[in-house]
């Protein structure tokens, strides 16, 4: 069976969504049945800490700690001497429904450049036109190039001669240096893959332009029709180090994308991508069947939490779990809720919108207790540490304005990681957990301006929640292709125009046009949401069944069987 090396910055610690993807893929039964060996390769981020492989990790080789393995030590020590780096090798576990899965991990200390590093950069210029001098001083660029040569050499040392063929999968730009090294070496036992969890250039342009998605995706549609590419529309992007790396990713044997829009964004990068076959490998979502009684209990805990803070019990609970970044477009949630508020008032229903989002580190239990006791956090916020950071303050001001004007709906902004009493304060019941936030929600919002897939937006579907997303979310294609046409999946057509325009016309779409689109779409979404919220147990039961059926068609098992494995088979090297 083939081996897979996943090259990622999340080989040990989760810092984004890639760790969830790795867990979903690796712990699936279909993956275990078809893949012989799995290695996670990444930089050593905790060189001096006691647990470089994370809590529960098992170190097999680390000469820096005096840990030696007779099986792999001789080969790995040769790699260390050759490149002048420190390696740490061992195992960590991933939990799955069937139990724990052990995964090999190889980490490279990139605090110093490996021997011959400038020669590697020279070859990247000569073969790929990738000029590292343009990105001197950019640590994100530098560290993943430092990973490449000793990392690949370490992988070969571990694989020996028996574990081929091998797929080298670069998860995002962080792994591209390593697969470029494999391409330079010309080792045909290795197949190289770029796994696009986003297109960084597209994200940057969309987030920074005042027209956001309304501009970008109309430009993209028109430019693709006209055979025009991103540098022709927006000017050369090579000054952005991520783009410089991405622009050469077409050279890989395989190109995987997590969503339909990511496919189009890759093709927009240049003609080399447009001519290539790109494989969709969606993200999976959990499929869990719960009863209406279980959902009601979870919602009851959320309602009680709201009552303890607000003094009244809402009928409905809406949620949004997200990072507090521009791409999540949290202001759109409030726009939709402002239109929904009078509709619910006429129905005689009330609701709470729980927003769990932060851009800061997790506040510890002592800090949370202090803020809650002194001024009533999270119902009341204060500017500055340890409470509101800059973006958090901006959003809190929008929340205050909304709450001052609304009648039936109120927003509770919890700027924190975690959903339990230690994370959220004494007003929360001791038995509360994050699962309650998912199971008890009546609707999860995710009206992003840029969203390669959007796992968080569709996770609550299996629990009978409505999922309210923008049309640019990558999960739209997967849901639509699941064959169930769920009424619980509500899409906002923010980028829809009433006429076809060329890319030059689309490029002129700015904040005024976006505001118009948001006003129109908010009104539409509010009407659909009000009509689809269940009015009683029979409708709620139907949503539970429909959501579970949809989630089963979007499981990690299906992703591996129908998307990942066929894509790997198509590009498999001999061996």
C-alpha positions in Angstrom: 0.0 0.0 0.0 1.2 3.6 -0.7 2.5 6.0 2.0 1.3 9.6 2.5 3.3 12.4 3.9 1.2 15.4 5.0 3.3 18.5 5.1 1.6 21.0 7.4 2.2 23.6 10.0 -0.4 21.8 12.1 1.5 18.5 12.4 1.1 18.8 16.2 -1.0 21.8 17.3 -4.2 23.0 15.8 -4.1 26.6 14.7 -6.7 26.6 11.9 -8.9 24.2 10.0 -6.2 22.0 8.4 -5.9 19.9 11.6 -9.6 19.1 11.4 -9.1 18.0 7.8 -6.2 15.8 8.7 -8.1 14.2 11.5 -11.1 13.6 9.2 -9.1 12.0 6.5 -6.7 9.9 8.5 -9.2 8.5 11.0 -11.7 7.4 8.3 -12.0 3.6 7.7 -11.5 4.0 3.9 -8.2 5.8 4.5 -6.9 3.1 6.8 -7.9 0.4 4.4 -6.0 1.9 1.4 -3.1 3.8 2.9 -0.2 1.9 4.3 1.8 4.5 6.3 1.1 8.1 7.2 3.7 10.8 8.3 3.0 14.3 9.4 5.9 16.6 8.5 6.3 20.1 9.9 8.5 22.6 11.7 9.5 22.1 15.3 7.6 24.9 17.1 8.2 23.9 20.7 11.9 23.1 20.7 12.5 23.7 24.4 9.1 22.6 25.7 8.5 19.2 27.5 6.0 18.0 24.9 7.2 18.8 21.4 4.7 16.2 20.0 1.9 17.6 22.0 0.1 16.2 25.1 0.3 12.4 25.0 2.8 12.3 22.2 5.5 9.7 22.3 9.1 10.7 21.4 11.0 8.0 19.6 14.0 10.0 18.5 15.4 13.3 19.8 19.1 13.6 20.4 18.5 17.0 21.9 16.8 15.2 24.8 19.1 12.1 24.7 16.3 9.9 23.3 17.6 7.4 20.8 16.1 4.7 18.7 18.1 1.8 17.4 15.6 1.4 14.5 15.6 4.9 13.1 18.4 6.6 15.0 21.3 5.8 12.6 19.4 7.1 9.6 18.0 10.2 11.2 21.3 11.2 12.8 22.9 11.1 9.3 20.2 13.5 8.1 21.0 15.8 11.1 24.7 15.8 10.4 24.2 16.4 6.7 21.9 19.4 7.1 23.0 20.7 10.5 19.5 20.6 12.0 17.8 18.9 14.9 15.0 16.3 14.2 12.3 15.1 16.5 10.4 11.9 15.5 7.7 10.0 17.2 4.0 9.4 17.4 0.8 11.2 18.4 -2.8 10.0 18.4 -6.0 11.2 16.8 -9.4 10.3 18.2 -11.9 8.7 15.9 -15.4 7.2 16.3 -13.7 3.8 16.1 -11.0 4.6 18.6 -7.6 6.2 18.6 -5.4 6.2 15.5 -1.6 6.6 15.9 0.2 8.9 13.4 4.0 9.3 12.9 5.3 12.8 13.2 8.6 14.2 12.0 9.6 17.7 13.1 12.5 19.8 11.9 14.1 22.6 13.9 14.1 25.5 11.5 15.5 28.1 13.9 18.7 28.0 11.8 19.1 27.6 8.1 20.2 24.1 7.0 23.6 23.6 5.3 23.6 24.7 1.7 20.3 26.6 2.1 21.3 29.3 -0.4 22.0 26.7 -3.0 18.4 25.5 -2.6 17.1 29.0 -3.1 19.4 29.3 -6.2 17.9 26.2 -7.7 14.3 27.5 -7.1 15.2 30.6 -9.1 16.8 28.7 -11.9 14.1 26.0 -12.3 10.9 27.7 -11.1 11.6 31.4 -11.3 10.9 31.7 -7.5 13.1 34.6 -6.3 13.5 34.3 -2.5 15.3 37.6 -2.3 12.0 39.4 -2.8 10.8 37.9 0.5 13.8 38.3 2.7 12.7 38.8 6.3 9.3 37.1 5.9 9.5 34.4 8.5 6.5 32.5 7.1 8.2 32.2 3.8 11.7 31.4 5.2 10.8 28.8 7.8 8.9 26.5 5.3 11.8 26.7 2.8 14.2 25.7 5.7 11.9 22.7 6.3 12.2 21.4 2.7 15.6 19.7 2.3 16.1 18.2 5.8 12.4 17.3 5.9 12.4 15.4 2.7 15.7 13.7 3.5 14.2 12.7 6.9 11.1 11.3 5.2 13.3 9.2 2.9 15.3 7.9 5.9 12.2 6.8 7.6 10.6 5.2 4.6 13.7 3.2 3.6 13.3 1.3 0.4 10.0 -0.5 1.1 7.4 2.2 1.7 6.9 3.4 -1.9 5.1 4.8 -3.8 4.6 7.8 -1.6 2.4 10.9 -2.0 3.9 14.1 -0.7 0.9 16.4 0.1 1.6 20.1 0.6 -1.3 21.4 2.7 -1.4 25.0 1.7 1.7 27.2 0.9 3.5 25.9 3.9 4.3 22.5 2.2 5.2 23.8 -1.2 8.9 24.3 -0.5 9.2 20.5 0.4 7.3 19.4 -2.7 9.4 21.8 -4.9 12.5 20.0 -3.5 11.0 16.7 -4.4 10.4 18.0 -8.0 14.0 19.3 -8.2 15.3 15.9 -7.2 13.2 14.1 -9.8 12.4 11.1 -7.6 9.7 9.3 -9.5 8.8 7.2 -6.5 7.2 10.3 -5.1 4.0 12.0 -6.3 3.6 15.6 -5.4 0.3 17.2 -4.5 -0.8 20.8 -3.7 -3.9 20.6 -1.5 -5.5 24.1 -1.6 -7.5 24.8 1.5 -7.8 28.4 0.1 -6.2 30.6 -2.6 -4.4 33.2 -0.5 -4.2 35.7 -3.3 -8.0 35.6 -3.8 -8.5 35.9 -0.1 -6.3 39.0 0.2 -7.9 40.8 -2.7 -11.4 40.0 -1.5 -10.8 41.0 2.1 -9.0 44.3 1.2 -11.2 45.6 -1.6 -14.3 47.6 -0.5 -16.5 45.6 -2.9 -15.4 42.4 -1.2 -17.0 39.3 -2.8 -19.5 41.3 -4.9 -16.5 42.7 -6.8 -14.2 39.7 -6.8 -16.5 36.9 -7.9 -18.1 38.9 -10.6 -14.6 39.8 -11.8 -13.6 36.1 -11.6 -16.7 34.9 -13.6 -16.1 37.5 -16.4 -12.4 37.0 -16.5 -12.7 33.3 -16.8 -15.2 33.7 -19.7 -12.7 36.1 -21.4 -9.6 34.1 -20.8 -8.0 36.7 -18.6 -6.0 36.0 -15.4 -5.4 37.6 -12.1 -2.2 39.5 -12.8 -3.8 41.1 -15.9 -6.8 42.3 -13.8 -5.3 43.3 -10.5 -1.6 43.8 -11.5 1.4 41.6 -10.7 0.9 39.9 -7.3 4.4 38.3 -6.9 5.3 40.8 -4.2 3.0 38.8 -2.0 5.1 35.8 -0.9 2.1 33.4 -0.7 1.2 34.2 -4.3 4.8 33.7 -5.4 4.7 30.2 -4.0 1.2 29.4 -5.2 2.0 30.6 -8.7 4.4 27.6 -9.1 2.1 25.0 -7.6 0.8 23.9 -11.0 4.0 22.0 -11.4 2.8 19.4 -8.8 1.5 16.0 -10.0 -1.9 16.7 -8.4 -3.9 19.8 -7.5 -6.6 19.3 -4.9 -9.2 21.9 -3.9 -11.6 21.9 -0.9 -14.4 23.7 -2.8 -15.8 24.6 -6.2 -14.8 28.3 -5.9 -11.2 27.3 -4.9 -11.0 25.4 -8.2 -12.0 28.5 -10.1 -9.7 30.7 -8.1 -6.8 28.4 -8.9 -7.6 28.5 -12.6 -7.7 32.3 -12.3 -4.1 32.3 -11.2 -2.7 31.6 -14.7 -3.0 29.5 -17.9 -0.9 26.7 -16.5 -3.6 26.1 -13.9 -6.4 26.5 -16.4 -5.0 23.7 -18.5 -4.6 21.3 -15.6 -7.1 18.8 -14.2 -8.0 19.9 -10.7 -9.5 17.5 -8.3 -12.2 18.4 -5.8 -11.5 17.0 -2.4 -14.2 18.5 -0.1 -14.1 18.7 3.6 -16.3 16.2 5.4 -18.8 17.0 8.2 -19.9 15.0 11.2 -23.0 12.9 10.8 -24.6 12.3 14.2 -28.1 11.2 14.9 -29.8 12.7 18.0 -33.4 12.7 19.1 -35.6 15.7 19.4 -35.5 15.3 23.2 -31.7 15.6 23.1 -31.8 18.7 21.0 -34.5 20.2 23.2 -32.3 19.6 26.3 -29.3 21.2 24.6 -31.3 24.2 23.5 -32.7 24.4 27.1 -29.2 24.9 28.5 -28.5 27.7 26.0 -31.8 29.3 26.8 -31.0 29.1 30.5 -27.6 30.7 30.0 -29.3 33.5 28.1 -31.9 33.9 30.9 -29.2 34.1 33.6 -27.6 37.0 31.7 -30.6 38.8 30.1 -33.4 38.1 32.7 -35.7 36.5 30.1 -35.8 33.2 28.2 -35.6 33.4 24.4 -37.8 31.1 22.2 -35.1 30.6 19.6 -31.3 30.3 19.6 -29.1 31.4 16.7 -25.3 30.9 16.7 -22.2 31.8 14.9 -18.8 30.2 15.8 -15.9 31.8 13.9 -12.6 33.5 14.0 -13.0 37.2 14.2 -11.6 38.1 10.8 -12.8 40.2 7.9 -13.6 37.2 5.8 -16.3 36.0 8.2 -18.4 39.2 7.5 -20.1 39.2 10.9 -21.7 42.5 10.1 -23.9 40.6 7.6 -25.4 38.4 10.4 -26.6 41.6 12.2 -28.1 42.9 8.9 -30.1 39.8 8.4 -31.2 39.7 12.0 -32.3 43.4 11.8 -34.7 42.3 9.0 -35.7 39.2 10.9 -36.5 41.1 14.1 -39.9 42.6 13.1 -40.9 39.3 11.5 -40.4 37.4 14.7 -42.0 40.2 16.7 -45.2 39.8 14.6 -45.0 36.1 15.3 -44.7 36.7 19.0 -41.4 34.9 19.2 -38.1 36.0 20.7 -34.5 34.9 20.1 -30.9 35.2 21.2 -27.9 35.3 18.8 -24.9 33.8 20.4 -21.6 34.8 18.7 -18.5 32.9 19.8 -15.6 34.7 18.1 -12.3 36.2 19.2 -9.0 37.3 17.7 -7.2 37.0 21.0 -5.8 34.1 23.0 -8.1 32.2 25.3 -8.9 34.0 28.6 -8.2 31.8 31.6 -10.8 30.9 34.2 -9.4 33.5 36.7 -9.6 36.3 34.2 -13.1 35.3 33.1 -14.3 35.2 36.7 -12.8 38.6 37.4 -14.4 40.2 34.3 -17.8 38.6 35.1 -17.7 39.7 38.7 -16.5 43.2 38.1 -18.7 44.3 35.2 -20.9 41.4 34.0 -18.8 40.0 31.1 -19.8 38.8 28.5 -23.1 40.7 28.6 -21.0 43.9 29.2 -17.6 44.5 27.6 -14.8 46.9 28.2 -12.2 48.2 25.7 -8.7 46.8 26.1 -6.9 43.9 27.7 -8.1 41.4 28.9 -11.4 42.1 27.2 -11.9 43.8 23.8 -9.1 43.9 21.3 -9.3 46.2 18.3 -11.6 44.1 16.0 -13.5 42.8 18.9 -14.3 46.4 19.9 -15.5 47.2 16.3 -17.9 44.3 16.4 -19.1 45.0 19.9 -20.0 48.5 18.8 -22.2 47.0 16.1 -23.8 44.6 18.7 -24.6 47.5 21.0 -26.3 49.4 18.2 -28.3 46.4 17.2 -29.4 45.6 20.7 -30.5 49.2 21.3 -32.8 49.0 18.3 -34.1 45.5 18.2 -37.3 44.2 19.9 -37.5 40.4 19.5 -33.8 39.6 19.0 -30.7 40.3 21.1 -27.1 39.5 20.5 -24.7 38.1 23.0 -21.0 38.5 21.9 -18.7 36.0 23.7 -15.1 36.9 22.7 -13.6 33.7 23.9 -12.3 30.2 23.0 -14.3 27.5 24.6 -17.9 27.0 25.7 -18.0 25.9 29.3 -18.2 27.5 32.8 -14.4 28.0 33.1 -14.4 29.7 29.7 -17.6 31.7 29.9 -18.2 32.5 33.6 -20.4 31.4 36.5 -23.6 32.3 34.7 -23.1 29.2 32.6 -24.3 25.8 33.9 -21.6 23.5 35.0 -22.8 20.7 32.6 -22.7 23.0 29.6 -20.2 22.0 26.8 -19.4 22.9 23.2 -21.7 20.1 22.0 -24.7 22.0 23.4 -23.8 25.0 21.2 -24.0 22.8 18.2 -26.9 20.6 19.2 -29.1 23.4 20.6 -28.8 25.9 17.8 -31.9 26.6 15.6 -29.7 28.3 12.9 -26.0 28.7 12.4 -24.9 31.8 10.5 -21.9 32.0 8.1 -22.3 34.8 5.5 -18.6 35.0 4.6 -17.2 37.1 1.9 -14.4 34.5 1.5 -14.9 30.9 2.6 -13.1 28.0 0.9 -15.4 25.4 2.5 -17.0 26.4 5.8 -17.1 23.3 8.0 -18.6 25.4 10.9 -21.5 26.6 8.8 -22.7 23.0 8.0 -21.7 21.2 11.2 -25.1 21.9 12.9 -27.1 20.5 10.0 -26.9 17.0 11.4 -28.5 18.4 14.6 -31.5 19.8 12.8 -30.3 23.4 12.6 -30.8 25.7 9.6 -27.5 26.7 8.0 -27.4 30.2 6.6 -24.5 30.8 4.3 -23.3 33.0 1.5 -23.2 31.6 -2.0 -19.3 31.8 -2.1 -19.0 29.3 0.7 -17.2 26.2 -0.7 -19.6 23.8 1.1 -22.4 24.9 -1.3 -21.3 22.6 -4.0 -21.0 19.7 -1.7 -24.4 20.2 -0.1 -26.0 20.7 -3.5 -24.4 17.5 -4.7 -25.4 15.5 -1.7 -28.7 14.5 -3.4 -31.0 15.6 -0.6 -31.8 19.2 -1.4 -32.2 20.2 2.3 -34.6 23.0 3.1 -32.4 23.7 6.1 -29.6 25.0 3.8 -30.2 28.7 3.0 -28.0 30.5 0.6 -27.5 34.3 0.3 -26.9 35.4 -3.3 -24.8 38.4 -2.5 -22.8 38.4 -5.7 -25.8 38.1 -8.0 -26.2 40.9 -10.6 -29.2 41.7 -12.7 -27.0 42.0 -15.8 -23.9 40.4 -17.3 -20.8 42.7 -17.3 -17.2 42.3 -18.4 -14.4 42.1 -15.9 -13.5 45.8 -16.3 -17.1 46.7 -15.3 -17.0 44.2 -12.4 -13.7 45.7 -11.2 -15.6 49.0 -10.6 -18.0 47.5 -8.2 -17.3 49.0 -4.8 -18.7 49.6 -1.4 -21.9 51.3 -2.7 -22.8 48.2 -4.8 -21.9 45.9 -2.0 -24.1 47.7 0.4 -27.0 47.5 -2.0 -26.4 43.8 -2.5 -26.2 43.3 1.3 -29.5 45.2 1.9 -31.3 43.2 -0.8 -29.9 39.8 0.3 -30.5 40.5 4.0 -34.2 41.1 3.3 -34.4 37.9 1.2 -32.7 35.8 3.8 -34.8 37.1 6.7 -37.9 36.1 4.9 -36.7 32.6 4.1 -35.4 32.1 7.6 -38.6 33.2 9.2 -40.6 30.8 7.0 -38.3 27.8 7.6 -37.9 28.0 11.4 -39.8 25.2 12.9 -43.1 26.1 14.6 -43.5 22.9 16.4 -42.1 19.4 17.1 -43.2 17.8 13.8 -41.2 20.4 11.8 -38.3 20.2 14.1 -38.3 16.4 13.8 -38.3 16.7 10.0 -35.3 19.0 10.1 -33.4 16.5 12.3 -34.0 13.7 9.9 -33.2 15.8 6.8 -30.1 17.2 8.4 -28.8 13.8 9.4 -29.4 12.4 5.9 -27.6 15.3 4.3 -24.6 15.0 6.7 -24.3 11.3 6.0 -23.8 12.2 2.3 -21.1 14.6 3.3 -19.1 12.4 5.7 -15.4 12.0 5.7 -15.9 8.4 4.6 -17.5 9.6 1.4 -14.8 12.3 0.9 -12.1 9.7 1.1 -13.8 7.0 -1.0 -15.2 9.2 -3.8 -12.8 12.1 -3.9 -9.4 11.6 -2.3 -8.6 8.0 -3.3 -9.6 8.3 -6.9 -7.6 11.5 -7.2 -4.5 9.8 -5.7 -5.0 6.8 -8.0 -4.9 9.0 -11.0 -1.5 10.5 -10.2 0.1 7.5 -8.5 3.8 7.0 -9.3 5.0 3.5 -10.3 6.1 1.3 -7.4 
